[in-house]
Amino acid sequence: MFYIIGLGLDEKDISLKAVDALNKCSAIYCESYTSKWDGNIKDIEKIIKKKIKLLGREEVESDFLVNEAKTKNVALLVPGDPLTATTHFQLLIDAKNAGIPCRIIHAPSIYTAIAESGLQLYKFGRTTTLVKDFSASSPFNVVHENKKSGLHSLVLLDVEMTVDEGIKLLIKNKVIEENEKIFVCSNLGTRKAKIKYGYAKDLQTGGVPSVIIVPGKLNFKEEEAIDLWK
């Protein structure tokens, strides 16, 4: 059996279902390159009384995990929810093609935690990611198109990008104005969660992982909710 298990937003999000699966595994791996994770893997090792090995991109995106699962129960732990990155769905496909049973165990992720902002989830458009040293205009086009439709935009930041850098990129590419109101959210779903709403030029946060939300058209309930963060 091959398990792909979501870690959630910190180590306290690990579910009983996940612990039960991990207790059945003789090999447990974790990747942390697709997203910053605000948890402590050592705490999970204490719960399951097993070692967890960290894997890099090259091993995760190779045949290594699927080949391991041909002869034993193997688990891959993933920050957030396991299927938010295409890498992990490809693993599911590879396992199925190899005739290996595969089970997905879901967990909280940024895609639901952003509801803490007070913005309604069904009013979000396409998500985009800002990456350092990436010159393509597609991330900025996504926000522009969402704005045209009155939809909110979730802007994920590259693991090495600060909020200040992300905001400057959005302003430089004329996606937002300095005096436009946006959200900056960090460590959502944890005790260190911070949500700030205000003018882009004034917003700063030291927390990671962080996201930027560019609001679309607000309804009256959303306007009432965002007063909490001004």
C-alpha positions in Angstrom: 0.0 0.0 0.0 1.2 3.5 -0.8 -0.2 6.3 1.4 -0.1 10.0 0.5 -0.9 11.8 3.8 -1.5 15.5 4.4 0.3 17.1 7.4 -2.1 20.0 7.6 -0.8 23.4 8.6 1.2 22.3 11.7 1.9 19.0 13.5 -1.3 19.2 15.5 -3.3 18.8 12.4 -2.2 15.1 12.0 -5.4 13.1 12.1 -6.2 9.8 13.8 -6.7 8.3 10.4 -3.2 9.4 9.4 -1.6 8.0 12.6 -3.4 4.7 12.0 -2.0 4.5 8.5 1.5 5.5 9.6 1.5 2.7 12.2 1.0 0.2 9.4 4.0 1.5 7.4 7.6 0.3 7.5 8.9 3.2 5.5 7.8 6.8 6.1 9.0 9.8 4.1 8.2 13.5 4.1 8.8 16.2 1.5 9.0 19.9 2.3 10.0 21.6 -1.0 6.5 22.2 -2.4 5.4 24.4 0.6 6.7 25.9 3.8 5.3 24.0 6.7 4.9 25.4 10.2 5.2 22.2 12.1 7.8 20.0 13.8 8.3 16.6 12.3 10.0 15.4 15.5 6.6 15.7 17.3 5.0 13.3 14.8 7.9 10.9 15.2 7.2 10.8 18.9 3.5 10.0 18.3 4.2 7.1 15.9 7.5 6.0 17.4 9.1 5.8 14.0 11.7 7.8 12.1 10.6 9.9 9.2 13.1 10.5 6.4 13.1 13.8 4.4 13.1 13.5 0.7 14.2 16.1 -1.9 12.5 16.9 -5.2 14.6 14.5 -7.2 13.6 11.5 -5.1 9.9 12.4 -4.9 9.6 12.9 -8.6 11.4 9.7 -9.5 10.2 6.1 -9.3 11.7 5.7 -5.9 8.5 5.8 -3.8 6.4 3.7 -6.1 9.2 1.0 -6.3 9.4 1.0 -2.5 5.7 0.5 -2.2 5.8 -2.7 -4.4 7.1 -4.7 -1.4 6.0 -2.8 1.7 3.6 -0.2 3.1 5.1 3.2 2.3 3.8 6.7 3.3 4.7 10.1 2.0 3.8 13.0 4.2 3.0 16.3 2.5 2.5 19.8 3.9 -1.2 20.9 3.8 -3.4 18.7 1.8 -1.7 16.0 -0.3 -3.3 16.8 -3.7 -2.8 20.5 -4.0 0.4 20.0 -5.9 0.5 18.2 -9.3 3.6 16.3 -8.2 1.6 14.3 -5.7 -1.2 13.5 -8.1 1.4 12.1 -10.5 2.5 9.8 -7.8 -1.0 8.6 -7.5 -1.2 7.9 -11.2 2.2 6.1 -11.2 1.1 3.9 -8.3 -2.2 3.0 -10.0 -0.3 2.2 -13.2 2.0 -0.1 -11.3 -0.9 -1.9 -9.7 -0.2 -0.6 -6.2 -3.1 0.3 -4.0 -3.0 3.9 -3.0 -4.8 5.8 -0.3 -5.1 9.6 0.1 -5.6 11.0 3.6 -6.6 14.6 3.5 -5.8 17.5 5.9 -6.4 21.2 6.3 -4.7 23.5 3.7 -4.3 27.1 2.8 -7.2 26.7 0.4 -9.7 26.4 3.3 -7.7 28.4 5.9 -8.1 31.6 3.9 -11.7 31.7 4.9 -10.5 33.1 8.2 -10.0 36.4 6.3 -13.8 36.7 6.1 -13.8 36.4 2.4 -16.2 33.7 1.1 -14.4 30.7 -0.5 -16.8 30.4 -3.5 -15.9 33.9 -4.6 -12.2 33.1 -5.1 -11.0 32.8 -8.7 -7.9 31.1 -10.0 -4.9 30.8 -7.6 -1.5 32.0 -8.7 2.1 31.7 -7.4 4.8 34.4 -7.4 8.3 33.0 -7.9 11.6 34.8 -7.7 13.4 35.5 -10.9 10.4 34.5 -13.0 9.7 36.9 -15.8 6.5 35.4 -17.2 3.4 37.5 -17.0 0.9 34.6 -16.3 0.7 35.1 -12.5 -0.2 38.8 -13.0 -2.7 38.0 -15.7 -4.5 35.6 -13.3 -5.1 38.4 -10.8 -6.2 40.8 -13.6 -8.7 38.3 -14.9 -10.0 37.6 -11.4 -10.5 41.3 -10.8 -12.4 41.7 -14.1 -14.8 39.1 -12.8 -15.1 40.6 -9.3 -13.4 37.5 -7.8 -10.8 37.3 -5.0 -7.3 36.3 -5.8 -5.1 34.0 -3.6 -1.5 34.8 -4.4 0.9 32.1 -3.0 4.5 33.1 -2.5 7.5 31.1 -3.4 9.1 29.5 -0.4 12.0 31.9 -0.5 9.9 35.1 -1.2 9.0 37.6 1.5 5.7 39.4 1.6 7.4 42.7 0.9 9.0 41.2 -2.2 5.6 39.9 -3.3 3.8 43.2 -2.8 6.5 45.1 -4.7 6.2 42.6 -7.6 2.4 43.1 -7.8 2.8 46.9 -7.7 5.6 46.9 -10.3 3.6 44.8 -12.7 0.5 47.1 -12.2 -1.6 44.3 -10.7 -2.4 46.5 -7.6 -1.8 50.1 -6.6 0.1 51.2 -3.6 -3.1 52.7 -2.1 -5.2 49.5 -2.9 -6.4 47.5 0.1 -5.3 43.9 0.2 -4.8 41.1 2.8 -1.6 39.7 4.0 -2.0 36.4 5.9 0.7 34.4 7.7 0.8 31.1 9.5 -2.9 30.5 9.0 -4.4 27.6 10.9 -1.8 27.8 13.7 -1.5 29.7 17.0 0.8 32.1 15.3 -1.8 33.1 12.6 -1.8 36.8 11.6 -4.2 38.5 9.2 -3.7 42.1 8.1 -5.9 44.2 5.9 -4.9 47.6 4.6 -3.1 49.6 2.0 -0.5 47.6 0.1 2.2 50.1 0.8 1.7 49.8 4.6 1.5 46.0 5.0 4.3 44.0 6.4 4.5 40.7 8.2 7.4 38.6 9.5 5.6 35.3 9.5 6.1 32.4 7.1 4.5 30.8 5.3 2.5 33.9 4.0 0.0 34.6 1.3 -1.4 37.7 -0.3 -5.1 38.1 -1.0 -6.3 40.6 -3.5 -10.0 41.1 -2.9 -12.5 41.3 -5.6 -16.0 42.7 -5.3 -17.1 42.5 -1.6 -20.6 41.7 -0.5 -22.0 43.2 2.7 -21.1 40.2 4.9 -17.5 40.3 3.7 -17.3 44.0 4.3 -18.5 43.4 7.9 -16.0 40.6 8.4 -12.9 42.5 7.2 -13.5 45.2 9.7 -11.9 42.7 12.1 -8.5 43.1 10.4 -8.2 46.8 9.7 
